[in-house]
């Protein structure tokens, strides 16, 4: 079997070490043939760097590396001068953004026996482009362009300072069009006031372009073609627990889409699964920015509201560093993805891509909201499971009181969304089937929890539980489940802003 390319982002190394390469060269050929200046946004660990590295070898004329790939006999394989900068590798944190860029430009100049004398990144960049272009038009490949901004989102003044440095650096590109053969820039987010977007109005943003929606990530066909031996190995080892391991893999790691039609697997998670043959949160464990969770709390989002979220597609166009919007950020960073795209309304339905992201993200949100880690509270959660399964509502409410009592006072914001989110996350993490904000003909149910023998219709109110239970009765929320066969229990829960906790509750059986 060919080796799994875990951690391999250099195309030449991947090929030379006989690793699996999922052939994307037909899409890259279209990219090269159809245009000149491109921008691509994708989440971390999603193949951006390998894509840039592959383009580097194509424009470097290294034909023999591609002898088994689609593109091999499609090009004249001319060699072009290349400026390749990976902002995740040039020492931005250690040296500062400006000095890191200056050093990298000097290194490229030295490798090409060129002397550049400029004292600012922009002047040096212009000198380098024009000097290299004496040989032939220059190919410019920039990976993780926004790294100096992303890494400082918890330090807005520094992020804005880095943005200004990048703006001056990238502004050089517009005036040097005649020297540039091809430009490809990747990043996670599309920040406004960075001149690649304001100055380069002919820069083609292919982030949600359907022609390039599977440029990164693995499709279902890719899985069959390149990983069949690894699937068989996993099936043999996990058959006792997963009779259809391929379906389990799909549920865990597929589901990312940038057009709402074609869906791909996360390469990092999939490769690690095949290596370990264990379902785990591989991509999520590589790091979730703390500023994202801070933003989530500041926006008072209900955790349940992040599923099937409809929004205008124009919301993804640009971001202001000082005014980051949560939903576009969750999309760009990979926690939400496009499930449907309505062309007529120019809107999209966003949702968690797969089980890995939803399970991990809800764990992370819970730990952020409640300041409790799931690993430390397994017994507590098991007690809640037993309470619900045995229809012991008094114990169920008691356990939630204990939970809210342990939350630090400053983190309770006295908004219904906050209490609702903690409740929802606990139930989801326990594995129960929960529906939230269920629409009926007369209103909207806060939550419906389904166990093997019961359905619990729950309404939350800041105030008294009697107001919550009266709403359930008046709106006849239980009618939706009347023919289910399981016993239906109505529960009204009142939260006290003074106590910062559950104040009272009322339960009653429903008789249709």
Secondary structure, 3 states (H helix, E strand, C coil): CCECCCCCCCHHHHHHCCECCCCCHHHHHHHHHHCCEEEEECCCCCCHHHHHHHHHHHHCCCHHHHCCCHHHHCCCCCCCCEEEEECCCCCHHHHCHHHHHHHHHHHHHHHCCCCCCCCCHHHHHHHHHHHHCCCCCEEEEEECCCHHHHCCCCCHHHHHHHHHHHHHHHHHHHHHHHHEEEEEEEECCCECCCHHHHCCCCCEECCCCHHHCCCCCECHHHHHHHHHHHHHHHHHHHCCCCCCHHHHHHHHHCCECCCCCCCEECHHHHHHHHHHCCCCCCCHHHCCCHHHHHHHHHCCCCHHHHCCEEEEHHHHCCEECCECCHHHHHHHCCCCEEEEEECCCCEEEEECCCHHHHHHHHHHHHHHHHCCCHHHCHHHHHHHHHHHHCCCHHHHHHHHHHHHHCCCHHHCCCCHHHHHHHHHHHHHHHCCEEEEEEECCCCEEEEEEECCCEEEEEEEEECCHHHHHHHHHHHCHHHHHCCCCCEEEEEEEEEECCCCEEEEEEEEECCC
